[in-house]
Amino acid sequence: MVAPKFTPDPSPDGGLRIPREHGAWSVLVTSLCAGAAVGGGLTRATIILWIAVLAGFIGWANAVAWWKDSGGHPIGTAPFRWAAALLSAALAGCAWLVFGAGYLALPWLLSTVAGCALWLSLRRQHIARSIWAELAGIAGLSALAAASQYTSAGRLSRATFGIWLVCLLVFIGSLLHVRFVVRHAAARRQRLAARLRAGLPSGLYHLAALGVLGLAATVQLTPPIALLLLAPSVAKAWWAILIPSTTAPPQIRRIGRIELVYAALFVLLALVTARAWPQ
């Protein structure tokens, strides 16, 4: 998975720009679904949050496109109109959730998303395609799991922050795994020692993530069974290290499809373990 750098999909007719980072979409949708699963399912507030988030995500991409293409002028272009409409819709949805439905902690939870998006946009020329940009994007989008759980359950709880932590650990692990598979394809066809040297950051991270979740379970931030949500990612990471690759250089699309399968499995496991989460 990669971070949302808000790179708009070029529109030849000057229409709506859609962010083209598939990894960012995966993190966004997975976070929203996992949060709702742990919170107890879809509610009216959760659906409004999802619509507001999607409008804000696409609207921000259009705002970045407008600023990049015209330097802030003119304001009558299609990206500006789309950005204004979508961001207004997102703000209206969030305002209703806060002032109409009483989700007073929502601005605090969403401030992480907005802060990371703003920082990425301001620093895109300096950190584009770097791991820091990807980590910032993951940090921001994973906070949507907490917001989704909050609107689903109707109140803040330990599960709100627990599912945020689990999503953050899983998405960072996915990032490190994909970087290993893509950048060290040659090492994966060599002896075990070479594979271990290349894949050690990914492998050690996943073991450390298990330890973090274990500690989280001891303070009842997550249930012990939450380790199950991380298990497929740990197995995937160490399989790539321990088992030599016999295939041609990796294809990005194939890797993306595999990551989507793991994202769907993650949401399914969140749904299965929902009753065990502390409320």
Buried (B, 14 or more C-beta within 10 A) or exposed (E): BBBBBBBBEEBEEEEBBBBBBBBBBBBBBBBBBBBBBBBBEBBEBBBBBBEBBBBBBBBBBBBBBBBBBEEEEEEEBBBBBBBBBBBEBBBEBBEBBBEEBEBEBBBEBBEBBBBBBEBBBEBBEEBEEEBEBBBBBBBBBBBBBBBBBBBBBBBBBBBBBBBBBBBBBBBBBBBBBBBBBEEBBEBBBBEEEBBEEBBEEBBEBBEEBBEBBEEBBEEEBBBBBBBBBBBBBBEBBBEBBEEBBEEEEBEEEEBBEBBBEBBBBBBBBBBEBBEBBEE
